[in-house]
Amino acid sequence: MKKTTIRDVAREAGVSVAVVSRVLNEGSGPVAALTRAKVVETIDRLGYRPMAAARDLQQKSTSTIGLVLADLTNPFFARLADRVVWEARSRGVHVVLLTTQEDPHLEAESIDTLVERSVASVIATPAGGNVDKWSRLADLGINVVFVDREIPELPEFDVVAIRNDVSAETAVEHLIGLGHTRIGFISGPSDTSTGRVRVEGFRRGMAEAGLPVDEELIHHIPFRGDAGSDAIGALLGLPEPPTAVVVGNTAQVRSALRRIKQSDVAVPADLSLVVFDDNPWTELVSPPLTVIRQPIDMLAVHSVDLAVGRAKGSISGAPRRIEVAAEFVRRSSSAPAIQTTSTSQAPAR
């Protein structure tokens, strides 16, 4: 028989795990009298008995949160880490930072480390697995906020995300508006939420324009390594290469650009380009890159608000999902398609 967990009690009583934790630990936070009575009755009815380790964790300080990020060599995550630390410090909260290097085994070790450190909350960009490990944090009353990515099997966690589908759709609509009909899309791995959702947005943008999707033009590639170069090489090597490419894998933008510059393809004369994320250098290269500028500051603000608010009891109730919009910034790397008499000619508008 499965042992009753603190999440079972919270679900049965219709409250958050944090509320159950405060009931179990007098003085750790306010709980309304009626709510307290309901939680106590549920604990008795389910026969829940908190483990010693869990009781220890409930004594944790609310002044420390964990931050688990996928890869600090990725400029997106490096800037996110900087902003999360800044936001946390402005609230008097310390941050324990761990990186998983996109490795699920390292991610599992990181989760165990945070349990040992008795952090109050965790902000994380999950690799896509370790469902049991993440669930254990919730069982121990540790609040988890997924940022940028999420795990569908864990709907009980707070999520702060970018409207990645809308961002990809916006990029595609921009290129279609310039007359491009054969558009490549380079995304992250299909086992990550960002990788899947951005391709969904790409497909939707093509469908709404009445354009077919050539599966040869879609590439799911790893975040680490030099796969961006390989993907560009494969697209340019097709018998009918694309006239435009969206690089929706932020970590592979530089690799993709390097391969383009090594070829005899000119941007934007031969190939229009839109990339996800905006760095100082994206405006300084020639030509300056058209980008989807991701709202890193807002991701940090909302994530820290949720993590700290849950830990201190000022935020309770059902899991929250906060979605923020990215900004489309047009520069010189995207231009009208060269009109030809080929089958890829843009339809009249």
Number of C-alpha atoms within 10 A of each C-alpha: 3 4 10 15 20 24 21 17 24 20 14 14 20 16 18 23 27 27 26 23 25 19 20 17 13 10 9 20 15 14 16 10 9 9 16 18 14 15 23 17 14 20 23 11 10 14 13 16 14 17 12 9 12 19 16 12 20 22 13 16 15 22 18 22 29 25 24 23 24 22 20 16 12 15 15 18 20 14 16 21 21 13 19 23 21 18 20 22 14 10 13 12 17 18 20 15 17 22 19 21 18 18 14 16 13 15 26 17 14 21 22 15 15 22 20 11 15 22 25 26 29 28 26 25 24 25 22 17 18 16 14 10 16 20 18 17 19 19 18 24 26 28 25 28 27 22 24 22 19 24 20 11 11 13 12 18 20 23 27 24 23 22 19 28 20 19 24 31 20 19 28 28 19 18 24 22 16 17 22 26 25 24 24 27 28 28 29 26 17 17 13 17 20 23 24 17 20 25 24 16 21 27 20 20 22 19 12 10 14 11 16 11 17 10 9 12 20 20 26 20 20 18 21 15 11 17 19 30 19 15 25 24 15 14 22 20 11 11 7 11 17 21 25 29 26 25 30 29 25 21 26 26 21 16 17 22 17 13 19 18 11 9 11 9 13 13 22 18 14 15 23 25 26 28 27 27 24 21 14 7 10 18 15 10 10 11 16 16 26 25 27 25 17 21 17 21 15 19 22 24 16 20 28 26 17 27 25 24 16 25 28 20 18 12 18 17 13 14 15 16 13 15 17 16 15 21 15 20 13 16 16 16 22 24 23 17 23 14 11 9 7 8 9 15 15 20 13 5 5
